[in-house]
Amino acid sequence: MESSLYISCVSLSCGGAERVLSVLSSHFADKYENVKIFTWKETPVFYDFDTRVQIISIERECSSKNTIQKCFWFRKYIKRNIPDVILSFLAKSSVQVILSTIGLKVPIVVAERNDPRQLKGGWAMIKIRDFLYNRASGILEQTNNNRKYFTGSKYKKTDVIYNPVFMEPDHIGSAVRTNKLKIIISVGRLEKQKNHKLLIDSFAKLHNLYPDYCLVIYGEGAARKELENYISRFSLQKFILLPGNRTNVLDEMKKASMFVLSSNFEGMSNALIEAMCLGLPCISTKVSGSTDLINDGANGLLIDLDDREQLFNAMKRIIEDEEFALSLGMEATKIYSQLNVDKISKEWVHYINRFMSN
C-alpha cells in the first residue's frame, strides 16, 4: 500500500514557508509515493517544485474564494482519499485544515512558521488557533523559544526542527572570498513585521558618516508605498533601494558588506541563515530564531528590538573594523553543519513517520 502525505499551505508565492516547502517536498517525494500540496489561495507559484509533487489549488477546484466552501471541498476530498498524514504550514492554513477534518481519523501535523505570540487577527484569532491546535497530532516549531508557547499537556508531540539552508556546499563562505561592495543588504517582505523603518532610520544616520554606502532591501509587500515615501523624507532615494523580489538574491547577498535583519518578530529567518552560511557579517534584532543562531559578538551581532542607536553602532563597527567583520562572517559559516538540507529533511521525515505508523 502506497504511503501518502498531503501538505497544506495558504499559497505558493514568494515567502519563507513556501521556500522551505519547495525544497522539502522533493525529499518527501523520495520517501512517500503520493505527495500532494493543497493551496487555499490561488497565486502564481514562485519557486520550483519537484514534478512528482502534485499541486492542487482548492480555490480553483471549488471555483470560490469563500472560506467555508473551500473547507467543505477539502473535507470531501480528504474523505474520498484518506492520506496517511496531513502536514499544514502556517496558522491560517492549519486552522482551516483542522476545521475541515473534524471527525476524520487523519493525523494532522501543524508546522508553525512564525512567532506564535503574533498573529494577524489579534487575540481572537490566537484563541481560536490555540483551541484547534490541541486537536492536532503534532506541532513543529522552528525555534526553541517558540516551542515554549506550545508546551503543556493539551499539546501533543511538540518538537523543534530548524529551517534548512538552501545552497550548494561550494557557496558556503563565498561572501568571504568575494570582493565587497559598499552595500548593506536586507531581505524580507515589505511589511510592518520586518520593521524596515528601523533600518532606514539607522542607515540615514550612518549615511552622514559614510555617504558612499547604499542600503538595498529585497522583497515585496503591502508597505512598499509607505516605505518609498519614508525614504523620500530623508532624500535618500539614490542610496536606499527597493528592487523587489529576486530569484538570484544569493548572488547579490555575497557581494554585500553586511546583512541586517530588523524584524519585530520572526519564526526563523531563511535570509539570515543564508547570509550567515555565505559568510556575511550579520546583525539581527533579538527575535526568535536569531537568538538560536547567533552567539552575540562571535558569529554575528544582536541588538534590542527597535533600537536605532544600537543598530547604527553595530553597522558602524562592522564598517570600521574589517578584521572583526571578517571574523564574524567566517564563524557564521559554521552553522551550515547544523542546517544542511539533507540533515534537516531527515529530521522532518523521522518526525512525520511517527504518525505514519499510527
Phi, psi and omega in degrees: 000130185286146178274141184229132177235119175257136183239135180244138177210152181301311178205180176238039178279191182283116180185166183295313180297319181295324179291317176303315182296322181298324180280313184294325184299328176295319178291325176296322180294336175288334187256330184238138186289329187233101180242124179231142175247127178251127176250143182268342180232131183274112177221161175301144178278117187277319184261163177280139178237148178302135182294343177284348182263120179275130179253125183238123176271113179297319180300318179288319184295323181261004176052044181205146173264357182289126185298318182296316179296322178294322178296318178297319179297315181297319180299316179298319180296316181294321179296326180280331186228073186296114177276166175288320181212144168250126177250123184242128178262136175078145188297316182299315177298316184294320177299316181292322179296313182295317177298320183291336189247016178303129180089348178266133185273069178237125177297132179240124175250124178258136180247103178286134184240011180211179177294117184293346178281349181239127181205135175299134184107350174073201188297327181296316179293324178297317179297317179297313179301312183297321178296317182286328182295337177287354173269349181287150178285331180200156179230127177252126176250162180268337186225156179293324179295318180289331178299326182302331181296324184256032174270159181122164188293336184281344179256130187262138168046057176277134181215171180239128170228122180291161173292145175281162176264138188254070176200155178287151182305328182288350175275343183297125181078008184293334178292330178293328184267359185257138176297131187276139168264158181277067184231133170257128188241146173219148181226124178171156179305144178278080181222162183304322181308323186281348175049051179294338179296325175302313181294319179296316179300312182293322178293322180302320177291319179296325183298332178295330179270324185231077186290352180268001178268148175240153173247126179238122181246109179272141179139170181221156179169180187292340184270008184305306184298319179299318180290321177299317178294323180294318177297322180297330179298331178266356184056044183243027183300332180277348186242347175238113188247143177237081187284355182088200180280149177220137176280340182253035187297333178299322179297326178284322183297317187291346178271351185281165178275333179195165177239140179231131171246116188250019190297153171279329176202158182208166161271266169223121188285117174298321182296320178295317178303313182295317180299319179294317180293328175292336181098021176281142168293128188240143174238135178217148168293160183279073178252162177305145184093302179297320180288340173283326188268323189257126168264103191307124178088350180254307180236016180167179179237135177251139178232160178291155179301135172058029181258098184295321182292318178297319180293317177303312182294324179293315178295319179299318181297318181294321178294318188276336183244086185296323180295319178295317179299317179297318179297317178301313182296316181295320179292326181297328183297341184292344179290346180303323182297334179274336194238009181297149192295328178296317180295313184291320180296325176296323178295320177297311181298318178300318180293314181297322181297338176298331181264335175300320183288344180272000000 
